[in-house]
């Protein structure tokens, strides 16, 4: 998959179930795409990715104007009483809504902070952002471990073709009758997919075709050299 001509190595919806709000990760950038715009953030300019709860300034300002002025008008019997009561209630609701606030995905860069309003941060989005920061911190060298059954490993082709999603591990797994490989998604261009298990744990997976050249056989002897 490509976006703006760049290969996408991982993606995640900004809001579950909303296909028009997505996060994409390329080799160099984090891209937040909504139905009306795309924002591109260079990884080397990202300082922090976090979730925050923020007040809504516009409702606070408008409500802060409507409520007191309508109340003054009521006490001074200046304008229609019912109209002023409606404006007072509307202003009070706006103040409440502003103080209630919204959750945001906040992207702090070397230039400024960007906020994207969301409902509740999903586990998938949290895992995706963790992956983004891992790539940034490791300067494009994220690493996962892949366990492949020995009977698959014995085929003579140059490509592994996984019809089902295969789990990735952050540490070498202990698996009998399996060969452990090291996979670096950035170097190979393999796209990482995140799935939430029934227990809430978020796990990275890959699927489709992976060249054998992109998989480094893992042994305890060469572990320190990888």
MDAnalysis code that builds the backbone (N, CA, C; Angstrom):
import MDAnalysis as mda
import numpy as np

u = mda.Universe.empty(678, n_residues=226, atom_resindex=np.repeat(np.arange(226), 3), trajectory=True)
u.add_TopologyAttr("name", ["N", "CA", "C"] * 226)
u.add_TopologyAttr("resid", np.arange(1, 227))
u.add_TopologyAttr("resname", ["UNK", "UNK", "UNK", "UNK", "UNK", "UNK", "UNK", "UNK", "UNK", "UNK", "UNK", "UNK", "UNK", "UNK", "UNK", "UNK", "UNK", "UNK", "UNK", "UNK", "UNK", "UNK", "UNK", "UNK", "UNK", "UNK", "UNK", "UNK", "UNK", "UNK", "UNK", "UNK", "UNK", "UNK", "UNK", "UNK", "UNK", "UNK", "UNK", "UNK", "UNK", "UNK", "UNK", "UNK", "UNK", "UNK", "UNK", "UNK", "UNK", "UNK", "UNK", "UNK", "UNK", "UNK", "UNK", "UNK", "UNK", "UNK", "UNK", "UNK", "UNK", "UNK", "UNK", "UNK", "UNK", "UNK", "UNK", "UNK", "UNK", "UNK", "UNK", "UNK", "UNK", "UNK", "UNK", "UNK", "UNK", "UNK", "UNK", "UNK", "UNK", "UNK", "UNK", "UNK", "UNK", "UNK", "UNK", "UNK", "UNK", "UNK", "UNK", "UNK", "UNK", "UNK", "UNK", "UNK", "UNK", "UNK", "UNK", "UNK", "UNK", "UNK", "UNK", "UNK", "UNK", "UNK", "UNK", "UNK", "UNK", "UNK", "UNK", "UNK", "UNK", "UNK", "UNK", "UNK", "UNK", "UNK", "UNK", "UNK", "UNK", "UNK", "UNK", "UNK", "UNK", "UNK", "UNK", "UNK", "UNK", "UNK", "UNK", "UNK", "UNK", "UNK", "UNK", "UNK", "UNK", "UNK", "UNK", "UNK", "UNK", "UNK", "UNK", "UNK", "UNK", "UNK", "UNK", "UNK", "UNK", "UNK", "UNK", "UNK", "UNK", "UNK", "UNK", "UNK", "UNK", "UNK", "UNK", "UNK", "UNK", "UNK", "UNK", "UNK", "UNK", "UNK", "UNK", "UNK", "UNK", "UNK", "UNK", "UNK", "UNK", "UNK", "UNK", "UNK", "UNK", "UNK", "UNK", "UNK", "UNK", "UNK", "UNK", "UNK", "UNK", "UNK", "UNK", "UNK", "UNK", "UNK", "UNK", "UNK", "UNK", "UNK", "UNK", "UNK", "UNK", "UNK", "UNK", "UNK", "UNK", "UNK", "UNK", "UNK", "UNK", "UNK", "UNK", "UNK", "UNK", "UNK", "UNK", "UNK", "UNK", "UNK", "UNK", "UNK", "UNK", "UNK", "UNK", "UNK", "UNK", "UNK", "UNK", "UNK", "UNK", "UNK"])
u.atoms.positions = np.array([
    [0.837, -1.197, 0.000],
    [0.000, 0.000, 0.000],
    [0.871, 1.247, 0.000],
    [0.463, 2.228, -0.775],
    [1.190, 3.488, -0.849],
    [0.244, 4.644, -0.531],
    [0.775, 5.680, 0.089],
    [0.028, 6.911, 0.299],
    [0.949, 8.073, -0.030],
    [0.491, 8.943, -0.930],
    [1.319, 10.051, -1.428],
    [2.641, 9.555, -1.988],
    [2.616, 8.371, -2.606],
    [3.815, 7.820, -3.222],
    [4.785, 7.160, -2.265],
    [4.449, 7.090, -0.976],
    [5.329, 6.488, 0.014],
    [4.766, 5.143, 0.466],
    [5.619, 4.133, 0.630],
    [5.135, 2.826, 1.103],
    [4.675, 2.901, 2.547],
    [3.510, 2.340, 2.820],
    [2.948, 2.313, 4.172],
    [3.382, 1.029, 4.853],
    [3.990, 1.156, 6.018],
    [4.457, -0.026, 6.735],
    [3.556, -0.382, 7.914],
    [2.673, 0.528, 8.307],
    [1.701, 0.239, 9.360],
    [0.579, 1.261, 9.275],
    [-0.625, 0.850, 9.678],
    [-1.742, 1.774, 9.672],
    [-2.711, 1.401, 10.789],
    [-3.550, 2.374, 11.175],
    [-4.501, 2.149, 12.256],
    [-5.592, 3.208, 12.146],
    [-6.860, 2.843, 12.356],
    [-7.913, 3.867, 12.350],
    [-7.791, 4.800, 13.540],
    [-8.048, 6.069, 13.297],
    [-8.038, 7.047, 14.389],
    [-9.215, 6.798, 15.318],
    [-10.351, 6.434, 14.733],
    [-11.545, 6.076, 15.488],
    [-12.025, 4.718, 15.006],
    [-12.244, 3.754, 15.896],
    [-12.735, 2.434, 15.466],
    [-14.050, 2.554, 14.695],
    [-14.100, 1.880, 13.556],
    [-15.321, 1.875, 12.764],
    [-15.486, 3.049, 11.833],
    [-14.568, 4.010, 11.866],
    [-14.661, 5.172, 10.983],
    [-13.559, 5.090, 9.931],
    [-13.944, 4.710, 8.724],
    [-12.975, 4.461, 7.665],
    [-12.363, 5.745, 7.100],
    [-12.970, 6.900, 7.404],
    [-12.455, 8.157, 6.843],
    [-11.458, 8.842, 7.762],
    [-11.074, 8.180, 8.875],
    [-10.082, 8.734, 9.788],
    [-9.027, 7.677, 10.058],
    [-7.841, 7.853, 9.481],
    [-6.806, 6.827, 9.584],
    [-5.434, 7.429, 9.870],
    [-4.602, 6.618, 10.516],
    [-3.201, 6.963, 10.739],
    [-2.351, 6.032, 9.889],
    [-1.386, 6.596, 9.181],
    [-0.492, 5.808, 8.340],
    [0.951, 6.112, 8.728],
    [1.766, 5.083, 8.661],
    [3.190, 5.251, 8.950],
    [3.993, 4.835, 7.732],
    [4.800, 5.758, 7.230],
    [5.699, 5.456, 6.116],
    [7.123, 5.397, 6.665],
    [8.088, 5.285, 5.792],
    [9.480, 5.220, 6.231],
    [9.921, 6.493, 6.942],
    [9.359, 7.621, 6.529],
    [9.844, 8.903, 7.044],
    [8.794, 9.695, 7.820],
    [7.500, 9.363, 7.664],
    [6.454, 10.242, 8.176],
    [5.315, 9.487, 8.856],
    [4.655, 10.196, 9.759],
    [3.360, 9.804, 10.298],
    [2.328, 10.667, 9.594],
    [1.339, 10.031, 9.000],
    [0.319, 10.751, 8.234],
    [-1.037, 10.512, 8.879],
    [-1.723, 11.607, 9.246],
    [-3.074, 11.532, 9.795],
    [-4.017, 12.010, 8.701],
    [-4.875, 11.115, 8.232],
    [-5.776, 11.434, 7.120],
    [-7.224, 11.381, 7.592],
    [-7.940, 12.472, 7.365],
    [-9.379, 12.513, 7.618],
    [-10.083, 12.755, 6.290],
    [-11.393, 12.865, 6.338],
    [-12.152, 13.024, 5.094],
    [-11.888, 14.361, 4.425],
    [-11.296, 15.315, 5.154],
    [-11.126, 16.638, 4.544],
    [-9.694, 17.151, 4.527],
    [-8.748, 16.396, 5.132],
    [-7.364, 16.855, 5.023],
    [-6.399, 15.744, 5.451],
    [-5.134, 15.955, 5.091],
    [-4.051, 15.082, 5.524],
    [-2.975, 15.942, 6.174],
    [-2.519, 15.502, 7.321],
    [-1.386, 16.154, 7.970],
    [-0.214, 15.195, 7.985],
    [0.952, 15.686, 7.601],
    [2.151, 14.856, 7.516],
    [3.164, 15.339, 8.552],
    [3.669, 14.405, 9.353],
    [4.625, 14.744, 10.399],
    [5.903, 13.941, 10.181],
    [7.006, 14.640, 9.975],
    [8.290, 13.952, 9.858],
    [8.637, 13.310, 11.195],
    [9.065, 12.059, 11.157],
    [9.343, 11.339, 12.393],
    [10.421, 12.029, 13.225],
    [11.415, 12.601, 12.554],
    [12.502, 13.242, 13.309],
    [12.085, 14.573, 13.930],
    [10.841, 15.039, 13.644],
    [10.347, 16.272, 14.247],
    [9.329, 16.001, 15.359],
    [8.943, 14.734, 15.532],
    [7.964, 14.380, 16.563],
    [8.664, 14.258, 17.913],
    [8.188, 15.022, 18.888],
    [8.739, 14.971, 20.238],
    [7.950, 13.991, 21.104],
    [6.619, 14.026, 20.983],
    [5.789, 13.187, 21.847],
    [4.461, 12.892, 21.163],
    [3.953, 11.684, 21.372],
    [2.604, 11.284, 20.983],
    [1.879, 10.901, 22.265],
    [0.753, 11.558, 22.549],
    [0.088, 11.312, 23.819],
    [-1.414, 11.498, 23.688],
    [-2.133, 11.001, 24.687],
    [-3.575, 11.201, 24.780],
    [-3.847, 12.171, 25.923],
    [-4.674, 13.170, 25.651],
    [-4.983, 14.188, 26.654],
    [-6.484, 14.447, 26.686],
    [-6.899, 15.083, 27.756],
    [-8.283, 15.528, 27.875],
    [-8.263, 17.047, 27.936],
    [-8.911, 17.692, 26.973],
    [-8.791, 19.145, 26.869],
    [-10.154, 19.817, 26.907],
    [-10.157, 21.037, 27.475],
    [-11.352, 21.858, 27.465],
    [-11.624, 22.358, 26.051],
    [-12.899, 22.646, 25.761],
    [-13.285, 23.185, 24.460],
    [-13.463, 24.694, 24.602],
    [-12.543, 25.451, 24.042],
    [-12.503, 26.892, 24.275],
    [-13.684, 27.629, 23.641],
    [-14.071, 27.244, 22.407],
    [-15.145, 27.986, 21.726],
    [-16.462, 27.913, 22.494],
    [-16.929, 26.724, 22.918],
    [-18.158, 26.703, 23.725],
    [-18.026, 27.485, 25.028],
    [-16.830, 27.442, 25.652],
    [-16.624, 28.191, 26.890],
    [-16.742, 29.692, 26.663],
    [-16.160, 30.169, 25.568],
    [-16.192, 31.608, 25.278],
    [-17.617, 32.055, 24.945],
    [-18.270, 31.323, 24.037],
    [-19.631, 31.707, 23.630],
    [-20.588, 31.600, 24.810],
    [-20.501, 30.488, 25.551],
    [-21.366, 30.329, 26.718],
    [-21.082, 31.366, 27.787],
    [-19.796, 31.707, 27.942],
    [-19.420, 32.719, 28.928],
    [-19.936, 34.098, 28.584],
    [-20.237, 34.338, 27.324],
    [-20.830, 35.620, 26.900],
    [-22.344, 35.585, 27.037],
    [-22.962, 34.493, 26.535],
    [-24.426, 34.401, 26.510],
    [-25.025, 34.370, 27.912],
    [-24.477, 33.488, 28.767],
    [-25.114, 33.271, 30.074],
    [-25.174, 34.536, 30.933],
    [-24.073, 35.240, 31.177],
    [-24.164, 36.418, 32.059],
    [-24.960, 37.572, 31.450],
    [-24.811, 37.809, 30.131],
    [-25.532, 38.927, 29.520],
    [-27.036, 38.677, 29.492],
    [-27.433, 37.422, 29.220],
    [-28.862, 37.110, 29.235],
    [-29.412, 37.210, 30.651],
    [-28.595, 36.827, 31.640],
    [-29.034, 36.927, 33.029],
    [-29.215, 38.387, 33.433],
    [-28.277, 39.225, 33.002],
    [-28.411, 40.666, 33.277],
    [-29.669, 41.219, 32.642],
    [-29.949, 40.787, 31.397],
    [-31.144, 41.261, 30.694],
    [-32.412, 40.807, 31.402],
    [-32.401, 39.604, 31.980],
    [-33.581, 39.103, 32.705],
    [-33.849, 39.971, 33.934],
    [-32.822, 40.262, 34.710],
    [-33.004, 41.039, 35.934],
    [-33.395, 42.487, 35.638],
    [-32.975, 42.987, 34.480],
    [-33.301, 44.374, 34.135],
    [-34.524, 44.485, 33.232],
    [-35.142, 43.324, 32.909],
    [-36.353, 43.291, 32.085],
    [-36.172, 44.108, 30.801],
    [-34.991, 43.862, 30.137],
    [-34.654, 44.635, 28.944],
    [-35.322, 44.077, 27.696],
    [-35.229, 42.744, 27.503],
    [-35.764, 42.109, 26.296],
    [-36.714, 41.003, 26.732],
    [-37.353, 40.371, 25.766],
    [-38.320, 39.303, 26.027],
    [-37.768, 38.293, 27.026],
    [-38.534, 38.029, 28.084],
    [-38.097, 37.171, 29.173],
    [-37.803, 35.757, 28.698],
    [-38.719, 35.190, 27.903],
    [-38.547, 33.794, 27.457],
    [-37.329, 33.653, 26.543],
    [-37.122, 34.635, 25.704],
    [-35.950, 34.600, 24.829],
    [-34.677, 34.620, 25.654],
    [-34.650, 35.460, 26.694],
    [-33.451, 35.550, 27.532],
    [-33.240, 34.264, 28.340],
    [-34.344, 33.639, 28.765],
    [-34.214, 32.373, 29.481],
    [-33.628, 31.286, 28.584],
    [-34.071, 31.279, 27.337],
    [-33.535, 30.300, 26.381],
    [-32.048, 30.545, 26.145],
    [-31.667, 31.822, 25.991],
    [-30.258, 32.151, 25.778],
    [-29.424, 31.807, 27.014],
    [-29.999, 32.035, 28.201],
    [-29.280, 31.713, 29.431],
    [-29.030, 30.210, 29.541],
    [-30.069, 29.401, 29.256],
    [-29.922, 27.955, 29.313],
    [-28.934, 27.466, 28.260],
    [-28.999, 28.058, 27.066],
    [-28.070, 27.677, 25.998],
    [-26.636, 28.008, 26.395],
    [-26.429, 29.199, 26.963],
    [-25.096, 29.574, 27.402],
    [-24.583, 28.664, 28.498],
    [-25.461, 28.288, 29.440],
    [-25.064, 27.397, 30.530],
    [-24.675, 26.028, 30.003],
    [-25.441, 25.515, 29.017],
    [-25.117, 24.221, 28.417],
    [-23.791, 24.270, 27.669],
    [-23.529, 25.390, 26.992],
    [-22.253, 25.534, 26.287],
    [-21.085, 25.554, 27.266],
    [-21.267, 26.230, 28.396],
    [-20.202, 26.252, 29.415],
    [-19.952, 24.841, 29.944],
    [-21.042, 24.121, 30.214],
    [-20.900, 22.731, 30.699],
    [-20.188, 21.858, 29.669],
    [-20.602, 22.008, 28.398],
    [-19.992, 21.213, 27.318],
    [-18.509, 21.546, 27.185],
    [-18.171, 22.821, 27.320],
    [-16.774, 23.220, 27.219],
    [-15.931, 22.664, 28.346],
    [-16.471, 22.673, 29.577],
    [-15.731, 22.122, 30.712],
    [-15.662, 20.599, 30.643],
    [-16.681, 19.975, 30.060],
    [-16.677, 18.519, 29.909],
    [-15.522, 18.090, 29.018],
    [-15.259, 18.875, 27.961],
    [-14.087, 18.653, 27.108],
    [-14.164, 17.398, 26.267],
    [-13.049, 17.092, 25.604],
    [-12.947, 15.923, 24.738],
    [-11.566, 15.302, 24.892],
    [-11.496, 14.016, 24.608],
    [-10.205, 13.349, 24.525],
    [-9.522, 13.726, 23.215],
    [-8.219, 13.815, 23.237],
    [-7.488, 14.153, 22.017],
    [-6.272, 13.241, 21.859],
    [-5.913, 13.025, 20.609],
    [-4.587, 12.521, 20.279],
    [-3.736, 13.756, 20.030],
    [-2.731, 13.956, 20.854],
    [-1.886, 15.147, 20.750],
    [-0.526, 14.771, 20.188],
    [-0.150, 15.454, 19.106],
    [1.146, 15.230, 18.468],
    [2.001, 16.473, 18.691],
    [3.006, 16.329, 19.539],
    [3.898, 17.454, 19.847],
    [5.114, 17.374, 18.936],
    [5.332, 18.432, 18.152],
    [6.471, 18.485, 17.244],
    [7.405, 19.614, 17.660],
    [8.471, 19.770, 16.934],
    [9.422, 20.845, 17.220],
    [8.822, 22.215, 16.924],
    [7.716, 22.265, 16.181],
    [7.082, 23.531, 15.823],
    [5.909, 23.869, 16.735],
    [4.981, 22.905, 16.941],
    [3.774, 23.174, 17.724],
    [3.121, 21.850, 18.109],
    [2.003, 21.946, 18.816],
    [1.236, 20.761, 19.203],
    [-0.033, 20.700, 18.363],
    [-0.318, 19.531, 17.818],
    [-1.506, 19.309, 17.010],
    [-2.442, 18.369, 17.765],
    [-3.738, 18.694, 17.775],
    [-4.718, 17.893, 18.500],
    [-5.769, 17.329, 17.544],
    [-6.098, 16.061, 17.744],
    [-7.165, 15.398, 16.997],
    [-8.176, 14.855, 18.005],
    [-9.409, 15.332, 17.917],
    [-10.423, 14.900, 18.868],
    [-10.843, 13.461, 18.578],
    [-10.892, 12.659, 19.629],
    [-11.316, 11.273, 19.523],
    [-12.236, 10.980, 20.701],
    [-12.937, 9.854, 20.637],
    [-13.799, 9.460, 21.744],
    [-12.958, 8.813, 22.848],
    [-12.732, 7.531, 22.739],
    [-11.873, 6.828, 23.697],
    [-10.711, 6.214, 22.944],
    [-9.467, 6.439, 23.351],
    [-8.316, 5.850, 22.648],
    [-8.410, 4.326, 22.633],
    [-8.376, 3.739, 21.453],
    [-8.447, 2.282, 21.347],
    [-7.090, 1.661, 21.675],
    [-7.112, 0.395, 22.074],
    [-5.868, -0.319, 22.334],
    [-5.027, -0.418, 21.062],
    [-5.695, -0.560, 19.925],
    [-4.963, -0.637, 18.653],
    [-4.212, 0.663, 18.368],
    [-4.876, 1.792, 18.644],
    [-4.234, 3.083, 18.397],
    [-3.063, 3.280, 19.347],
    [-3.204, 2.874, 20.606],
    [-2.105, 2.976, 21.556],
    [-0.900, 2.158, 21.087],
    [-1.170, 0.942, 20.595],
    [-0.079, 0.092, 20.120],
    [0.569, 0.679, 18.868],
    [-0.244, 1.250, 17.996],
    [0.280, 1.859, 16.774],
    [1.219, 3.013, 17.110],
    [0.816, 3.874, 18.032],
    [1.649, 5.019, 18.407],
    [2.937, 4.561, 19.086],
    [2.838, 3.478, 19.852],
    [4.039, 2.915, 20.462],
    [5.008, 2.454, 19.373],
    [4.466, 1.866, 18.316],
    [5.290, 1.414, 17.191],
    [5.932, 2.596, 16.480],
    [5.168, 3.689, 16.318],
    [5.706, 4.896, 15.685],
    [6.906, 5.421, 16.470],
    [6.758, 5.502, 17.793],
    [7.847, 6.025, 18.617],
    [9.034, 5.058, 18.643],
    [8.750, 3.774, 18.539],
    [9.831, 2.797, 18.493],
    [10.676, 2.995, 17.244],
    [10.019, 3.251, 16.138],
    [10.734, 3.511, 14.887],
    [11.535, 4.803, 14.999],
    [10.910, 5.835, 15.556],
    [11.621, 7.108, 15.705],
    [12.848, 6.952, 16.596],
    [12.684, 6.264, 17.723],
    [13.774, 6.137, 18.679],
    [14.890, 5.236, 18.175],
    [14.534, 4.235, 17.376],
    [15.546, 3.314, 16.881],
    [16.047, 3.700, 15.502],
    [15.678, 4.912, 15.077],
    [16.173, 5.456, 13.807],
    [15.910, 4.503, 12.644],
    [14.649, 4.040, 12.562],
    [14.257, 3.210, 11.431],
    [14.688, 1.768, 11.535],
    [14.983, 1.291, 12.755],
    [15.422, -0.087, 12.901],
    [14.555, -0.881, 13.887],
    [13.209, -0.823, 13.779],
    [12.393, -1.642, 14.672],
    [12.622, -3.116, 14.363],
    [12.436, -3.958, 15.371],
    [12.740, -5.378, 15.174],
    [11.670, -6.238, 15.836],
    [11.216, -7.241, 15.088],
    [10.287, -8.216, 15.642],
    [10.835, -9.613, 15.377],
    [10.262, -10.579, 16.102],
    [10.660, -11.979, 15.923],
    [9.468, -12.770, 15.401],
    [9.753, -13.665, 14.484],
    [8.724, -14.423, 13.786],
    [9.051, -15.904, 13.901],
    [8.092, -16.693, 14.386],
    [8.277, -18.144, 14.521],
    [7.594, -18.840, 13.348],
    [8.370, -19.610, 12.587],
    [7.843, -20.297, 11.408],
    [8.021, -21.798, 11.594],
    [6.939, -22.532, 11.399],
    [6.981, -23.982, 11.558],
    [8.023, -24.582, 10.631],
    [8.710, -25.615, 11.128],
    [9.836, -26.192, 10.389],
    [9.414, -26.752, 9.044],
    [8.181, -27.281, 8.948],
    [7.762, -27.843, 7.661],
    [7.579, -26.758, 6.609],
    [7.207, -25.538, 7.052],
    [7.120, -24.419, 6.110],
    [8.518, -23.954, 5.741],
    [9.394, -23.944, 6.732],
    [10.761, -23.484, 6.531],
    [11.503, -24.352, 5.510],
    [11.079, -25.598, 5.394],
    [11.784, -26.512, 4.501],
    [11.412, -26.354, 3.028],
    [10.452, -25.464, 2.716],
    [10.113, -25.320, 1.295],
    [11.255, -24.630, 0.558],
    [11.283, -24.825, -0.741],
    [12.422, -24.358, -1.540],
    [12.176, -23.007, -2.200],
    [11.006, -22.431, -1.995],
    [10.709, -21.146, -2.620],
    [11.483, -20.014, -1.972],
    [11.436, -18.851, -2.612],
    [12.156, -17.682, -2.103],
    [11.253, -16.767, -1.286],
    [9.961, -17.122, -1.192],
    [8.989, -16.267, -0.510],
    [8.116, -17.103, 0.419],
    [7.904, -16.610, 1.632],
    [6.901, -17.193, 2.516],
    [5.571, -16.533, 2.195],
    [4.546, -17.333, 1.969],
    [3.215, -16.791, 1.670],
    [2.264, -17.209, 2.786],
    [1.950, -16.247, 3.668],
    [1.077, -16.534, 4.790],
    [-0.344, -16.091, 4.453],
    [-1.228, -17.058, 4.268],
    [-2.618, -16.731, 3.957],
    [-3.344, -16.197, 5.183],
    [-2.898, -16.617, 6.376],
    [-3.482, -16.114, 7.609],
    [-2.464, -15.218, 8.310],
    [-2.970, -14.368, 9.182],
    [-2.083, -13.466, 9.914],
    [-1.170, -14.251, 10.849],
    [0.097, -13.853, 10.890],
    [1.104, -14.517, 11.712],
    [1.569, -13.551, 12.794],
    [1.588, -14.025, 14.024],
    [1.934, -13.167, 15.156],
    [3.418, -12.819, 15.166],
    [3.698, -11.581, 15.552],
    [5.068, -11.119, 15.741],
    [5.336, -10.964, 17.244],
    [6.609, -11.075, 17.628],
    [6.990, -10.998, 19.037],
    [8.084, -9.951, 19.213],
    [8.052, -9.242, 20.348],
    [9.090, -8.264, 20.631],
    [10.345, -8.926, 21.182],
    [10.215, -10.151, 21.698],
    [11.351, -10.924, 22.198],
    [11.326, -12.305, 21.555],
    [12.477, -12.954, 21.435],
    [12.510, -14.274, 20.803],
    [11.578, -15.258, 21.519],
    [10.605, -15.839, 20.827],
    [9.673, -16.771, 21.470],
    [10.296, -18.153, 21.650],
    [9.800, -18.881, 22.624],
    [10.229, -20.260, 22.848],
    [9.221, -21.173, 22.158],
    [9.542, -21.647, 20.977],
    [8.630, -22.488, 20.207],
    [9.348, -23.752, 19.741],
    [8.788, -24.895, 20.098],
    [9.360, -26.154, 19.621],
    [8.968, -26.380, 18.162],
    [9.840, -27.084, 17.436],
    [9.603, -27.429, 16.035],
    [9.305, -26.191, 15.196],
    [9.999, -25.123, 15.491],
    [9.834, -23.889, 14.715],
    [11.173, -23.200, 14.593],
    [11.340, -22.496, 13.482],
    [12.542, -21.692, 13.267],
    [12.207, -20.242, 13.576],
    [13.065, -19.572, 14.340],
    [12.829, -18.182, 14.720],
    [13.608, -17.266, 13.776],
    [12.907, -16.285, 13.245],
    [13.528, -15.312, 12.343],
    [13.403, -13.915, 12.945],
    [14.308, -13.051, 12.534],
    [14.247, -11.636, 12.893],
    [13.698, -10.874, 11.693],
    [12.700, -10.029, 11.952],
    [12.080, -9.239, 10.888],
    [12.189, -7.763, 11.242],
    [12.729, -6.983, 10.322],
    [12.797, -5.533, 10.470],
    [11.842, -4.913, 9.454],
    [10.640, -4.499, 9.891],
    [9.612, -4.027, 8.951],
    [10.059, -2.888, 8.049],
    [10.827, -1.934, 8.586],
    [11.246, -0.808, 7.748],
    [12.155, -1.252, 6.620],
    [13.105, -2.122, 6.933],
    [14.053, -2.565, 5.921],
    [13.369, -3.416, 4.856],
    [12.406, -4.226, 5.289],
    [11.753, -5.138, 4.353],
    [10.537, -4.527, 3.676],
    [9.976, -3.460, 4.255],
    [8.766, -2.879, 3.702],
    [7.518, -3.672, 4.021],
    [7.595, -4.574, 5.003],
    [6.454, -5.394, 5.390],
    [5.528, -4.578, 6.281],
    [4.233, -4.627, 5.992],
    [3.272, -3.846, 6.763],
    [2.856, -4.598, 8.024],
    [2.881, -3.906, 9.148],
    [2.483, -4.486, 10.428],
    [1.017, -4.161, 10.701],
    [0.271, -5.166, 11.137],
    [-1.148, -5.001, 11.457],
    [-1.331, -5.277, 12.943],
    [-2.137, -4.470, 13.624],
    [-2.386, -4.671, 15.045],
    [-3.777, -5.252, 15.256],
    [-3.866, -6.225, 16.155],
    [-5.141, -6.838, 16.509],
    [-5.254, -6.890, 18.031],
    [-6.465, -6.665, 18.528],
    [-6.718, -6.743, 19.964],
    [-7.309, -8.106, 20.300],
    [-6.669, -8.813, 21.201],
    [-7.159, -10.123, 21.630],
    [-8.350, -9.960, 22.577],
    [-8.988, -11.100, 22.890],
    [-10.153, -11.061, 23.776],
    [-9.806, -10.523, 25.158],
    [-8.573, -10.719, 25.589],
    [-8.161, -10.238, 26.913],
    [-7.697, -8.782, 26.894],
    [-7.822, -8.121, 25.722],
    [-7.445, -6.722, 25.614],
    [-6.013, -6.482, 25.193],
    [-5.212, -7.545, 25.114],
    [-3.813, -7.394, 24.722],
    [-3.712, -7.100, 23.236],
    [-2.864, -6.143, 22.887],
    [-2.664, -5.779, 21.485],
    [-1.437, -6.506, 20.944],
    [-1.610, -7.169, 19.807],
    [-0.538, -7.982, 19.240],
    [-0.294, -7.586, 17.789],
    [0.979, -7.425, 17.390],
    [1.286, -7.142, 15.988],
    [1.287, -8.426, 15.154],
    [0.828, -8.307, 13.911],
    [0.790, -9.433, 12.992],
    [1.284, -8.977, 11.622],
    [1.657, -9.956, 10.809],
    [1.904, -9.722, 9.383],
    [1.130, -10.774, 8.604],
    [0.887, -10.493, 7.354],
    [0.206, -11.440, 6.497],
    [0.692, -11.255, 5.072],
    [0.380, -12.214, 4.216],
    [0.765, -12.110, 2.809],
    [2.151, -12.670, 2.549],
    [2.827, -12.103, 1.570],
    [4.124, -12.623, 1.121],
    [5.286, -11.867, 1.769],
    [6.249, -12.639, 2.267],
    [7.470, -12.066, 2.828],
    [8.660, -12.789, 2.210],
    [9.551, -12.031, 1.625],
    [10.732, -12.628, 1.014],
    [11.627, -13.233, 2.085],
    [12.201, -14.393, 1.781],
    [13.132, -15.015, 2.721],
    [14.363, -14.141, 2.947],
    [14.674, -13.306, 1.974],
    [15.830, -12.418, 2.123],
    [15.603, -11.381, 3.224],
    [14.328, -11.136, 3.573],
    [14.006, -10.145, 4.593],
    [13.956, -10.744, 5.993],
    [14.177, -12.057, 6.104],
    [14.131, -12.728, 7.394],
    [15.520, -13.239, 7.758],
    [15.997, -12.838, 8.930],
    [17.319, -13.253, 9.397],
    [17.152, -14.409, 10.380],
    [17.698, -15.582, 10.096],
    [17.595, -16.694, 11.050],
    [18.185, -16.307, 12.401],
    [17.453, -16.607, 13.457],
    [17.873, -16.231, 14.811],
    [18.482, -17.419, 15.532],
    [19.639, -17.198, 16.147],
    [20.246, -18.181, 17.044],
    [20.792, -17.430, 18.245],
    [20.999, -18.123, 19.337],
    [21.565, -17.480, 20.519],
    [22.967, -16.946, 20.224],
    [23.679, -17.638, 19.332],
    [25.051, -17.232, 19.022],
    [25.093, -15.888, 18.300],
    [24.164, -15.687, 17.371],
    [24.220, -14.431, 16.609],
    [23.323, -13.342, 17.181],
    [22.677, -13.637, 18.325],
    [21.740, -12.667, 18.918],
    [22.418, -11.333, 19.200],
    [23.591, -11.365, 19.771],
    [24.279, -10.135, 20.151],
    [24.745, -9.343, 18.950],
    [24.837, -10.019, 17.782],
    [25.329, -9.333, 16.587],
    [24.213, -8.769, 15.732],
    [22.952, -9.101, 16.051],
    [21.846, -8.623, 15.227],
    [21.526, -7.172, 15.532],
])
